[in-house]
Amino acid sequence: MFRINTGSSSYNVQSSASSEGSEGVKSYGLHDNLNVRANTTKVTDYVGTKAANQIPCLLSNATFQGDVISVANSMAVLAAMGQGHGNVIVADLDKAHLAGVQSVLAIAQSSGSQEAWLREVKRQHKSGYADHLELLIQRNQEHLSFDSLKQRLHRGGVSLVRADMASDSATELAGLAPHGVSGMYVSNIEMYLGGFLDKANTSINERQQALNTFKNNIVSLMGAEAFLIRGESVGMQVHNKNAAINDWIPQVR
């Protein structure tokens, strides 16, 4: 295990007991109407630092070994620029965040170049998000490819899925990963499930149960050689599967 120091990402999770995700995962196409206003969510990491650059590098390179699962923020877009054969599964409970990634990917599909894509993203969405995305691409350009993104979208290699990762149904994501899951980025979902960032009307026991189910789901989805990027605080941690099983002890905070 090693740590990546980042800021808290803007992942919003509802109680699994009241979400649609608890009834099963739901997939969306690149041009399906999610009936929500798109929220393009960046990871508020310290862009430009060596540590911050490790996440897109790890995710994009994981596409050479298999499929990648990411929450719906800028890291999902960067993972989809990986030059390997693997699929990218964007799984999130927040439909607005899914719609944000969907919009950015749809713009890429219709753009003739990376420059045109980023210009249109800046026009349609927040300039801060577009500038953030462009800088991370520049700092990881040897690992990322706009052509690979276009090819992956063309062959249907990106899945957009509304899923509650703290629900038993989350294991259905395995069916979308024919090459096996080689890398997972779940951001700081634990900080919401455990009540640190989301003081929902749930008991400590309910929150602990959600955390335990979340861990079990994640571990079951990981391939034998997969890595996991997760955070219980501001910083992210990276585990292999063995460390995720033995060293990761989710706790209500």
PyMOL commands that set and color helices and strands:
alter all, ss='L'
color gray80, all
select helices_A, chain A and resi 20-23+50-62+74-79+95-110+114-124+127-139+146-154+168-176+189-193+204-221+241-246
alter helices_A, ss='H'
color red, helices_A
select strands_A, chain A and resi 2-4+26-28+67-70+88-92+158-162+181-185+222-230+236-240
alter strands_A, ss='S'
color yellow, strands_A
deselect
rebuild
show_as cartoon
